Amino acid sequence: MASPITEGTLAGSPLTSSDINILNEKIYIKAIDYQNAKFVIDYKIKTDKSGTQIPLLFYAKDFKDNFNVWVDGISVNLQQIPDELISTKDTKFQNFSESFNRENKNENESGNSESVMIYWDKNYGIRYNLNDLKYFELDLSEGEHSIRVEYVAFARSDRSGWVKDYSVLYSLYPAKFWKSFGTLEIIFDAENLKTEVTTNLGNPSNGNLSGVAIWNFDKLPSEYIKINYTPPISEFANLLIAIDPIGITLIFAILLVAVHLILIFYRRKKNPSQKIPWIVIIGSLIIPFLILYIYIMSFEIIDSAIGIEAGNYHGYTILSMALYPIFMPVYFILMFLLDYFLKKSFLKIKEQKNLN
């Protein structure tokens, strides 16, 4: 089966030139709905030199809309690093060399592309090559400047449970390579989410996770930001989940078997001398099939009760029908034995009445 996880947008802090100091990073995240979140990230930077330069490198892919960047309030265009560039050496990206191959400084000597590992979750990192990144180039004066980044991200979704679990991810890992790190402010606006929200950031400095939460740090709190939430579902859907497909199947199985037993009882009582009542044979063919069918359909019933946020990830439940050749004979033998004992009992009663 395909993976139940849809990665969504993977974004994070940029890589910085060795001429750049990050004085402040402010990350504002607003949940638009359960599937999308708007990011507005403001950087206060200080450059050590003036002239045409590349201050930041971004990993910018898989966004819902455009990835927009402004420098001192003026929009700039991002460019893709050319595919043929696999090394920062002797290029206009040489001031970023310290961010690449930190795990293995000699990695690019064999001709491999220089790369950087970026972590998006615990034990989940991806190695990116230089030419996977984007940049902008412009004339900056020495001193302080402001940079704003805006985009709409797709939330990561996990369908392995009954209800989709969503998470918004933002990697802080590249900030470990910055020349300097000032302060970090993270704001999460959860007002559009009518559900419980959790994060890996600890308790907020101000506000709360049911509205607007604010965190302030003077060092990296983690290698990544992870915000988790699960859409609310109806009480009826929660009840069905609690009962479980096996429970639903057992309830219907008890009802079906009870009806079958009653019919066998009255049929045998009416005709004690009959060899094998048709109700035993027909019921033994149909009821095992219906029980397995109800088990399969119970997943659909629960998913329908949950609605559009149902995980719909249950494997090949239709394979349950493979149990029919085993289940049906066992059920038939049990019903046959029950009918046999009923037959003996009713014949004995009939004989006693005849004697009297």
Secondary structure, 3 states (H helix, E strand, C coil): CCCCEECCCCCECCEECCCEEEEEEEEEEEECCCCEEEEEEEEEEEECCCEEECCEEECCCCECCCCEEEECCEEECCEECCCCCCCCCCCCCHHHHHHCCCCCCCHHHHCCCCEEEEEEECCEEEEEEHHHCEECCEEECCEEEEEEEEEEEECEEECCCCECEEEEEEECHHHHHCCCEEEEEEEEECCCCCCCEEECCCCCCEECCCCEEEEEECCCCCCEEEEEECCCCCHHHHHHHHHHHHHHHHHHHHHHHHHHHHHHHHHHHHCCCCCCCHHHHHHHHHHHHHHHHHHHHHHHHHHHHHCCCECCCCCCHHHHHHHHHHHHHHHHHHHHHHHHHHHHHHHHHHHHHHHC
